[in-house]
Amino acid sequence: MTVNDIKKLLNAEILCGEKFSDREVHTACGSDMMSDVLAFVKDQSVLLTGLCNAQTIRTAEMMDIVCIVFVRGKQPDQSMLALAEEREIVIMSTPMRMFPACGILYESGLRGGVDN
């Protein structure tokens, strides 16, 4: 699945990093707790979260997450978008809540890794 596929499935808007939207995504993680994301440890993942702050971008960078989807219509500020762009991370926003968004991705074949 690609970032573009996720965009379409979640009716999301790309806020930055559109030039990286053809990247492959192999797993997904949905969490507002960055400690859980750090325990996830998967490459080429998408992170779905409602936590809209710079720590989310920094955590994604450490974990080689290629895309962050902010749920519930959350909108990161310009400094977060600049940081994500610098780190080549695609940022999207969807009006969906986290649970249905994760369900749609799961139904479409995206899994959470070894501990499904």
Protein Blocks (a to p, Z undefined) as FASTA:
>chain_A
ZZklmmmmnopacfbhklmmmpccfbdcddfbfklmmmnopghiadddfbdcfklmmmmm
mnopabdcdehhiacdfklmmmmmmnopacdddfbdfklmmmmmmmnopaebjkZZ
